Amino acid sequence: MALILKNRSLRVRIEKAGEVYRGSRFDWNGTIVSARFQGIETLGQEKPFFSRNPRFFGRGLHNEFGIHTPVGYDECSVGQWFPKIGTGWLKKDDKPYFFYTRYELDPLSFTAEQVSEKEAVFTCVSGPRNGYAYEYEKKVSLEDDGFVISYRLENCGEKPIGTDEYVHNFLCIGKRPMGDGYVLSFPWVLKPERFSEINDPDGIMALEGPDVRFTRRTRKQFYLGTVSEGIREEDGLRSQWRLVHKRAAVSISEEGSFLPSKVAVWGWSSVVSPELFYSFRVESGDIVSWTRRYRFSAV
């Protein structure tokens, strides 16, 4: 059964490993699927209503390790197992890695503990295989105006672990579909001529300084690739974004403890996902830690 964290303004629902999601892409280790601020839901789902299958597609704040660079994939042979952190051991096929592929999966050992009404801790242990092994902890701590997700990854194997992690933030404020009223902001001026990709088939995005303003409805996926390309710290580069819906009068923001290696924006008809990537390398016997802080406010 899911764990519930709550205070006067916020109610957060976190599913345990395997409770609903059983795919080979996203993290199983404590998935935040609902965050209700002053009674208003702020999270949604990856797929439109009639094509949803929560066993295989993302919901809420669903993080992923190694979307393009899974640990150990290139060095193992077809039929061998490689680690997908927080998910399980996946069996390699005869094709290049693709995150949408439903790989055969050997799950990990997971635990979940509700420490208090305001804190829960989720852990998983991989066990050793092909020189890789790790212990991974995710802690969710409620604050007055939001919550903090704290990550801790210990490399218990012989080989170094080098990859990245991001949260696929499936945001949908008050069940309002993407369109007029949503504004997504970053701490730097957006320079579309530097983006790695712009895919806006219905022309719903207007870029103005640091803002992405959504102007109309769409039934198609949209994407802005590497909106941080060429941006330095002195230009305002931060692991930070803020989403506002003016008529709902609610905002949600994220701030990471790291300098992002990449920032992207993905969305569909009912959700938008700003994505802050954290790249890291942790040697055998070492530990890497980072945090993501989410805040909510009335505007």
MOQUICOR-V175520 format. One record per pair of residues at least 12 apart in sequence whose ideal C-beta (glycine too) atoms are under 7 Angstrom apart, sorted by sequence separation. I is the first residue (numbers start at 1). GAP is how many residues later the second one is. D is the distance in whole Angstrom. If there is no record, write none. Layout:
((I & GAP & D) (I & GAP & D))
//
This chain:
((2 & 12 & 6) (17 & 12 & 6) (46 & 12 & 4) (70 & 12 & 6) (71 & 12 & 5) (79 & 12 & 7) (80 & 12 & 6) (91 & 12 & 6) (111 & 12 & 5) (123 & 12 & 7) (124 & 12 & 5) (204 & 12 & 5) (241 & 12 & 6) (263 & 12 & 7) (278 & 12 & 6) (2 & 13 & 5) (46 & 13 & 7) (79 & 13 & 7) (90 & 13 & 4) (91 & 13 & 4) (123 & 13 & 7) (138 & 13 & 6) (241 & 13 & 6) (263 & 13 & 6) (2 & 14 & 7) (45 & 14 & 5) (70 & 14 & 6) (71 & 14 & 7) (78 & 14 & 6) (90 & 14 & 7) (110 & 14 & 5) (123 & 14 & 5) (202 & 14 & 7) (204 & 14 & 5) (240 & 14 & 7) (263 & 14 & 7) (78 & 15 & 6) (90 & 15 & 6) (109 & 15 & 6) (137 & 15 & 4) (192 & 15 & 6) (240 & 15 & 5) (262 & 15 & 4) (14 & 16 & 5) (15 & 16 & 5) (76 & 16 & 5) (78 & 16 & 5) (108 & 16 & 4) (109 & 16 & 5) (121 & 16 & 7) (122 & 16 & 5) (202 & 16 & 4) (239 & 16 & 6) (260 & 16 & 5) (261 & 16 & 5) (2 & 17 & 6) (14 & 17 & 7) (43 & 17 & 4) (88 & 17 & 5) (89 & 17 & 4) (108 & 17 & 7) (136 & 17 & 5) (190 & 17 & 5) (205 & 17 & 7) (239 & 17 & 3) (260 & 17 & 6) (261 & 17 & 7) (14 & 18 & 5) (15 & 18 & 5) (43 & 18 & 7) (66 & 18 & 7) (88 & 18 & 5) (108 & 18 & 6) (121 & 18 & 5) (202 & 18 & 6) (204 & 18 & 7) (260 & 18 & 7) (261 & 18 & 4) (65 & 19 & 7) (66 & 19 & 7) (73 & 19 & 6) (88 & 19 & 4) (134 & 19 & 6) (135 & 19 & 5) (201 & 19 & 5) (239 & 19 & 6) (12 & 20 & 6) (13 & 20 & 6) (65 & 20 & 4) (88 & 20 & 5) (119 & 20 & 7) (120 & 20 & 5) (134 & 20 & 6) (189 & 20 & 5) (190 & 20 & 6) (239 & 20 & 7) (256 & 20 & 5) (258 & 20 & 5) (13 & 21 & 4) (65 & 21 & 6) (119 & 21 & 7) (134 & 21 & 6) (135 & 21 & 6) (189 & 21 & 6) (239 & 21 & 5) (12 & 22 & 7) (119 & 22 & 5) (134 & 22 & 6) (188 & 22 & 6) (200 & 22 & 5) (237 & 22 & 7) (254 & 22 & 7) (256 & 22 & 6) (12 & 23 & 5) (118 & 23 & 7) (119 & 23 & 7) (133 & 23 & 4) (134 & 23 & 7) (187 & 23 & 7) (199 & 23 & 6) (73 & 24 & 5) (118 & 24 & 4) (133 & 24 & 4) (186 & 24 & 5) (199 & 24 & 4) (10 & 25 & 7) (11 & 25 & 5) (81 & 25 & 6) (132 & 25 & 4) (185 & 25 & 5) (10 & 26 & 7) (33 & 26 & 5) (34 & 26 & 6) (131 & 26 & 6) (178 & 26 & 7) (185 & 26 & 5) (197 & 26 & 6) (198 & 26 & 6) (233 & 26 & 7) (10 & 27 & 6) (33 & 27 & 4) (70 & 27 & 6) (131 & 27 & 4) (132 & 27 & 6) (134 & 27 & 7) (184 & 27 & 7) (9 & 28 & 6) (32 & 28 & 5) (131 & 28 & 4) (183 & 28 & 6) (184 & 28 & 4) (197 & 28 & 3) (9 & 29 & 5) (31 & 29 & 6) (32 & 29 & 4) (128 & 29 & 6) (195 & 29 & 6) (196 & 29 & 4) (243 & 29 & 7) (183 & 30 & 5) (195 & 30 & 6) (196 & 30 & 4) (31 & 31 & 6) (195 & 31 & 6) (23 & 32 & 7) (26 & 32 & 5) (67 & 32 & 5) (182 & 32 & 4) (195 & 32 & 6) (228 & 32 & 6) (258 & 32 & 5) (21 & 33 & 6) (22 & 33 & 5) (23 & 33 & 4) (196 & 33 & 6) (241 & 33 & 4) (257 & 33 & 5) (20 & 34 & 5) (21 & 34 & 6) (180 & 34 & 7) (195 & 34 & 6) (228 & 34 & 6) (256 & 34 & 7) (257 & 34 & 4) (20 & 35 & 7) (27 & 35 & 7) (179 & 35 & 6) (180 & 35 & 6) (194 & 35 & 4) (228 & 35 & 4) (26 & 36 & 5) (27 & 36 & 5) (178 & 36 & 6) (180 & 36 & 6) (194 & 36 & 5) (226 & 36 & 5) (227 & 36 & 5) (256 & 36 & 5) (26 & 37 & 7) (27 & 37 & 6) (179 & 37 & 6) (190 & 37 & 6) (227 & 37 & 6) (239 & 37 & 5) (26 & 38 & 5) (27 & 38 & 7) (86 & 38 & 6) (179 & 38 & 4) (226 & 38 & 6) (227 & 38 & 6) (254 & 38 & 6) (255 & 38 & 5) (25 & 39 & 6) (178 & 39 & 7) (191 & 39 & 7) (225 & 39 & 6) (89 & 40 & 6) (177 & 40 & 6) (178 & 40 & 6) (224 & 40 & 6) (254 & 40 & 5) (186 & 41 & 7) (224 & 41 & 4) (253 & 41 & 7) (223 & 42 & 7) (252 & 42 & 7) (253 & 42 & 5) (83 & 43 & 6) (188 & 43 & 5) (223 & 43 & 5) (252 & 44 & 5) (222 & 45 & 5) (56 & 46 & 7) (250 & 46 & 7) (251 & 46 & 5) (188 & 47 & 5) (221 & 47 & 5) (81 & 48 & 6) (188 & 48 & 3) (250 & 48 & 6) (251 & 48 & 5) (81 & 49 & 7) (83 & 49 & 5) (85 & 49 & 7) (187 & 49 & 4) (188 & 49 & 6) (249 & 49 & 6) (250 & 49 & 7) (80 & 50 & 7) (86 & 50 & 6) (219 & 50 & 5) (249 & 50 & 5) (85 & 51 & 6) (187 & 51 & 5) (218 & 51 & 6) (187 & 53 & 5) (212 & 53 & 7) (76 & 54 & 6) (186 & 55 & 6) (244 & 55 & 6) (185 & 56 & 7) (29 & 57 & 4) (184 & 57 & 6) (185 & 57 & 5) (28 & 58 & 6) (72 & 58 & 6) (27 & 59 & 4) (28 & 59 & 6) (184 & 59 & 5) (24 & 60 & 7) (27 & 60 & 6) (72 & 60 & 6) (26 & 61 & 7) (71 & 61 & 6) (182 & 61 & 7) (183 & 61 & 5) (24 & 63 & 6) (182 & 63 & 5) (181 & 64 & 5) (181 & 65 & 5) (24 & 66 & 5) (181 & 66 & 5) (176 & 69 & 6) (174 & 71 & 7) (171 & 72 & 6) (173 & 72 & 4) (176 & 72 & 6) (25 & 74 & 5) (174 & 74 & 4) (173 & 75 & 5) (174 & 76 & 7) (173 & 77 & 5) (24 & 78 & 6) (23 & 79 & 7) (24 & 79 & 4) (24 & 81 & 5) (29 & 81 & 6) (171 & 81 & 6) (184 & 81 & 7) (28 & 82 & 7) (30 & 82 & 7) (169 & 85 & 7) (184 & 88 & 6) (18 & 89 & 7) (178 & 89 & 6) (30 & 90 & 7) (71 & 90 & 6) (182 & 90 & 7) (184 & 90 & 6) (178 & 91 & 6) (30 & 92 & 3) (71 & 92 & 5) (177 & 92 & 6) (178 & 92 & 6) (17 & 93 & 4) (29 & 93 & 5) (70 & 93 & 7) (177 & 93 & 5) (178 & 93 & 7) (69 & 94 & 5) (178 & 94 & 6) (29 & 95 & 5) (69 & 95 & 7) (16 & 96 & 5) (66 & 97 & 4) (164 & 97 & 6) (65 & 98 & 6) (66 & 98 & 7) (172 & 98 & 5) (172 & 99 & 5) (65 & 100 & 5) (171 & 100 & 6) (170 & 101 & 5) (171 & 101 & 5) (63 & 102 & 6) (64 & 102 & 6) (171 & 102 & 7) (63 & 103 & 7) (170 & 103 & 6) (63 & 104 & 4) (64 & 104 & 6) (169 & 104 & 5) (63 & 105 & 7) (168 & 105 & 5) (169 & 105 & 6) (14 & 106 & 6) (61 & 106 & 5) (62 & 106 & 5) (169 & 106 & 7) (17 & 107 & 7) (29 & 107 & 6) (168 & 107 & 7) (30 & 108 & 5) (32 & 108 & 7) (61 & 108 & 6) (62 & 108 & 7) (167 & 108 & 7) (3 & 109 & 7) (29 & 109 & 5) (166 & 109 & 5) (30 & 110 & 7) (58 & 110 & 5) (60 & 110 & 6) (166 & 110 & 6) (3 & 111 & 5) (6 & 111 & 6) (7 & 111 & 7) (59 & 111 & 6) (166 & 111 & 4) (5 & 112 & 7) (58 & 112 & 6) (166 & 112 & 7) (5 & 113 & 6) (164 & 113 & 5) (165 & 113 & 5) (164 & 114 & 6) (5 & 115 & 6) (164 & 115 & 4) (3 & 117 & 5) (162 & 119 & 4) (160 & 121 & 6) (161 & 121 & 5) (160 & 122 & 7) (160 & 123 & 5) (46 & 124 & 6) (160 & 124 & 6) (45 & 125 & 6) (159 & 125 & 7) (167 & 125 & 6) (14 & 126 & 6) (44 & 126 & 5) (158 & 126 & 6) (43 & 127 & 6) (44 & 127 & 7) (155 & 127 & 5) (157 & 127 & 6) (43 & 128 & 6) (44 & 128 & 3) (155 & 128 & 6) (42 & 129 & 6) (43 & 129 & 7) (153 & 129 & 6) (155 & 129 & 6) (12 & 130 & 7) (155 & 130 & 6) (42 & 131 & 5) (155 & 131 & 6) (10 & 132 & 7) (40 & 133 & 7) (41 & 133 & 7) (154 & 133 & 5) (40 & 134 & 5) (41 & 134 & 6) (153 & 134 & 7) (5 & 135 & 7) (7 & 135 & 6) (12 & 135 & 6) (152 & 135 & 6) (153 & 135 & 5) (10 & 136 & 7) (5 & 137 & 5) (7 & 137 & 7) (152 & 137 & 5) (151 & 138 & 6) (151 & 139 & 5) (150 & 141 & 5) (149 & 142 & 7) (148 & 143 & 6) (149 & 143 & 5) (148 & 145 & 5) (146 & 147 & 7) (147 & 147 & 6) (146 & 148 & 5) (146 & 149 & 4) (145 & 150 & 5) (146 & 150 & 5) (145 & 151 & 6) (145 & 152 & 7) (40 & 208 & 6) (42 & 208 & 7) (40 & 210 & 6) (42 & 210 & 5) (37 & 213 & 6) (48 & 220 & 7) (48 & 221 & 6) (48 & 222 & 6) (44 & 226 & 5) (45 & 226 & 7) (44 & 227 & 4) (42 & 254 & 7) (37 & 259 & 4) (38 & 260 & 7) (10 & 286 & 6))
//
